[in-house]
Amino acid sequence: MSIDKSLRRKNTLSRTRSVMTRAERIEALQKDDKWTDGRSPFGLPKVRVMKVVLKKAKKEKTEEAAPAKKGKK
């Protein structure tokens, strides 16, 4: 049984993945100079996945408050 389109989560791939593909792991090993040519692509060592944390921009506090309404009519 499949899930209806309206019930699916919209941001399923927007979160950080905890697993890298084999090609991504090889690229990471090459960047760290831990990859030798001719090595078997199977049984690769673990590669740490760095999570990118973006800080939210702070809202600027305005000195001027909105003018207060004077009495109701």
C-alpha positions in Angstrom: 0.0 0.0 0.0 1.5 3.4 -1.0 1.2 6.7 0.8 -1.0 9.5 -0.7 0.9 12.5 -2.2 -0.8 14.9 0.2 0.4 13.0 3.2 4.1 12.8 2.2 6.6 15.0 3.9 7.7 17.9 1.9 11.3 18.2 3.3 12.4 14.5 3.2 15.8 15.2 1.6 16.5 18.6 3.1 17.9 17.1 6.3 21.5 16.0 6.7 22.2 12.5 5.5 24.1 10.3 7.9 25.4 7.9 5.1 27.6 8.7 2.2 27.6 6.8 -1.1 30.7 4.9 -2.1 31.7 7.6 -4.6 31.4 10.3 -2.0 33.5 8.3 0.4 36.2 7.8 -2.2 36.2 11.6 -2.9 36.5 12.3 0.8 39.4 9.9 1.1 41.1 11.5 -1.9 40.8 15.0 -0.3 42.5 13.7 2.9 45.2 11.9 0.8 44.2 8.5 2.2 43.2 7.0 -1.1 45.7 5.1 -3.2 45.1 4.3 -6.9 44.4 0.7 -7.6 42.7 0.1 -4.2 39.6 -1.9 -4.1 36.4 0.2 -3.7 35.0 -2.4 -1.4 35.6 -2.4 2.4 36.3 1.3 2.6 37.1 2.8 6.0 34.5 4.9 7.7 34.4 8.6 6.8 33.0 11.1 9.2 30.0 13.1 7.8 30.3 16.7 8.9 26.9 18.3 9.6 26.5 21.8 8.4 24.7 24.0 10.9 23.4 27.3 9.6 22.7 29.9 12.2 19.5 31.9 11.8 20.0 35.6 11.2 19.1 37.6 14.3 16.2 39.9 14.0 17.2 43.5 14.4 15.4 45.2 17.2 13.8 48.4 16.2 14.0 51.3 18.6 10.8 52.8 17.3 7.7 51.0 18.5 4.5 51.2 16.5 2.4 54.2 17.5 -0.1 53.2 20.1 -3.8 53.7 19.2 -5.6 56.3 21.3 -9.0 55.2 22.7 -11.8 53.4 20.8 -14.6 55.3 19.2 
